[in-house]
């Protein structure tokens, strides 16, 4: 029989970016939620750990905990690129060799991940997402100026100083950029992505599996402006 051959759409990808000093919970929380969501939709979502350099073991900032990336970050793959924050000391003198959280975030800006994330931000088929200090890492690298975003409560002033419009919400959805607040908000981010892509029943199924309910209202730049009271 004639006719046009059926072509299948490429799978959606969720690429979680690892880099030296990353915060493990920023990675594992959304990874598990998205992996469970993938199971719930028959594998339509490919969830993978990636680096700018390709497959390698990556040491986190928490007591040497190491995760292994299985692929190179590809900004052409449709779906999501998720950037975590870092784990390390809050206080200390960088001049004395103390790799504080601000130092680790600044180091991200010197990695090969930055041009790849920049490409992802320019790709209409990709949404870039961040957890905790991930938005600060992107902001300090000059990637999200004039966008709406959130980060850990301790970094909100720094985020604003980079030219980002800060929003005090658990999850901020600014279109092709989604950000989540502190480390545990990676759960909320993952569930929001599932609802956004596959609907509330899939997100609810994963909530039920994890015995966790999302917190807060996802902020979007839509609707009426509230009157200050």
MOZINOR-V660151 format. One record per residue. SS is DSSP state (a for helix, b for strand, c for the rest). PHI is phi in whole degrees, 0 to 359 (* if undefined). Layout:
ss,phi
SS,PHI
SS,PHI
This chain:
ss,phi
c,*
c,275
c,118
c,279
c,299
c,282
c,246
c,273
c,291
c,295
c,293
b,276
b,245
b,239
b,262
b,261
b,273
c,260
c,208
c,302
c,93
b,300
c,272
a,300
a,292
a,301
a,269
a,293
a,300
a,292
a,301
a,293
a,297
a,290
a,295
a,295
a,296
a,300
a,299
a,288
c,244
c,71
c,83
c,291
b,250
b,265
b,253
b,213
b,265
b,227
b,224
c,291
c,265
c,113
c,303
b,188
b,279
b,236
b,271
c,281
c,269
c,248
c,52
c,75
c,303
b,239
b,242
b,249
b,280
c,250
b,204
b,269
c,301
c,239
c,289
c,271
c,287
c,291
b,132
b,230
b,242
b,248
b,248
c,277
c,267
b,238
c,234
c,174
b,292
c,276
c,242
c,144
c,259
a,302
a,293
a,260
c,89
c,276
c,274
b,287
a,303
a,301
a,295
a,295
a,295
a,294
a,296
a,303
c,295
c,262
c,267
c,287
a,291
a,299
a,298
a,289
a,294
a,300
a,298
a,298
a,295
a,272
c,271
c,295
c,270
b,236
b,248
b,268
b,235
b,225
b,236
c,55
c,287
a,300
a,294
a,295
a,300
a,291
a,295
a,292
c,271
c,77
c,262
c,229
c,299
c,70
c,265
b,269
b,199
c,227
c,214
c,302
a,305
a,287
a,249
a,296
a,293
a,295
a,300
a,296
a,293
c,275
c,97
c,270
b,277
b,281
c,228
c,277
c,220
c,293
b,224
b,242
b,255
c,250
c,81
c,276
b,226
b,238
b,230
b,234
c,283
c,293
c,305
c,290
a,290
a,299
a,296
a,295
a,299
a,300
a,293
a,296
a,298
a,298
a,294
a,298
a,266
a,239
c,101
a,291
a,291
a,293
a,299
a,294
a,299
a,287
a,305
a,296
a,299
a,273
c,52
c,220
c,245
c,301
c,251
c,76
c,262
c,293
b,277
b,228
c,278
c,209
c,83
c,284
c,283
c,288
c,275
c,295
c,233
